[in-house]
Amino acid sequence: MPVLNEDEKLQLCLERDRLLCNPEFARSPTMSKLLRFLVDHKLREENKPLTAYVIAVDALGRDEGFDTQIDSYPRVQIGRLRRMLDHFYQREASENRLSIPYNNYEITVLPNDSVGAADDMVGGSAAAVQPPASLPTASFAVAEKGLASGSLSAGRVRIWAAVLVLMLAAMGAFYYSQRTEVPDESSIAYPSITVTGPQDIALSSSRAKIQMAQSYLIRALKRFDQLRVLDDGADPAEKAQYLLETLLLNEAAGRIQLRLVDRASQEVIWSSPIEVGAIQKLEADLDQAVIATASLHGKIAQHELSKYRGDYSPGYPCLLQFHQFLRYQDRTLLKPALQCMAVSAEQFPDDVYLMSMLVVAKNLSERSGNQDEMEGVRKDLALQAATLGDDSASAAFAVAQSAFLEGDCRRGVAWGERAVRLNPLNSRIMGYLGLYMLACKMPEGEAYSTRALQMDPDADLTIVATVALQKLRRGDAKAAQQLASRYMDLAPGSTPGLEISYILSTATLGDKEEARRAWRQFTKRSNLPETAPPSEVLGKWMSNPLLIRQLEADFAKAELY
């Protein structure tokens, strides 16, 4: 498999996201999931070819006993995806396209040979067609490009404009039909889940273990504030959006299959076999299943993001965008995220999780010069969250963050450890507690950040950068550089924390020229000269003063200049 360069990786991610935002893919969760799987496999650059069996089990949720010799399901779905890609790129003007060659399952980026044909279908140029102010201008971008390529009569322009409006109206109707019903106007419509299991199990020992697994999963899932766990016998109007099914694969051997299912479409979003053996091993496997499904960037969140991508509506859509900013630190997302968080606070003042995240938003607004976007005092917001939810891990960590940001490390650790006890599977809480403790010169914080990354590879990239920096500070610059590089390659855009880790570790390894090149690129993006003090550059991207001071010392030691 050829190694991708940086431009190819970026193009792969951009085309994937463009496709997932298309209404045709939005109506087909299975195709969206298959597309994400193929792109992720390509980005990982694994030196093993994809097979029909791997696609059936890992991408499409089939059981491990799936037989590709008698069931052509994965090949049929790949063929369906090929046709959807061809239809999309015949309609949409773009320089490149994604393609799946025949007799191969590897997705590739190729020049889009359909561009000229698409332009010919639309016709020639006309005066600029201005979209109505109430509609998203991006929806007209491709049409405007096509209309500008030749000449169209005024009548044909009106026809095409009418078609576009009808298409947008249909897209809007579909979009709102997919929105989750809010159970209460004063509550945020978090995604809901029900844990189910087989009813008829002959062996009492197997039945007991299945029931134990179900109870364990329910308790663990309930610790996540951004998820609603419903009883399967609830009011029909309150049926959960997602099912976490526990299926018995082999009663005698004690093997079960966990499957996360979208209830509306019956799409299997994720699945994993689990051995019902030793209790300690079973609990560890169930923990990983909960993290994979319920974490901030887990399967449910990613599935929801495909419906709400770019949606800054108050409540859950806004929180999804805010989580995306926190994960990737894309500064273009900050202002709209802060604005929608402020509106959400006015609309949902009694929501524990929202109040908890407002502490982070308030700190970001202060550090980024957007003070007007967020009202309130950080400490008061944290106390409000703790008052609303005294058993909430998110609320407890909000108090911890507020204390750390005020320089009160002792109080921050006390509340942070309480938050970890309330939800030991929340990688964000565990990872950021480690980050803050290290900034307070408490070396035991490294164990928290390392553990967070071990249990959740999809944790915020700031946590990854923290682990990389600790490897550097312990003298393992090579491991630090490799970790930073690996996650930088997987990220869709700029990654400030990882870039800083890469610069420092590269300088430590003696490659000062490469480190300076990366630093120049980083300062240019910060709108500062390369000779600017590191603290000034870091302050453009980071909100934790303790961390900035510590990184200043790292830069002084690296002797870039």
Helices and strands as residue ranges (DSSP letters): H 6-20, H 23-26, H 29-44, H 52-54, I 55-59, H 73-91, E 96-99, E 108-111, H 115-122, G 137-140, H 141-147, H 154-178, E 192-196, H 204-221, E 228-229, G 236-238, E 242-250, E 255-262, E 268-275, H 279-294, H 299-308, H 316-328, G 331-333, H 334-347, H 352-367, G 371-373, H 378-388, H 393-405, H 409-422, H 427-439, H 445-455, H 461-473, H 477-490, H 496-508, H 512-525, H 534-538, H 545-558
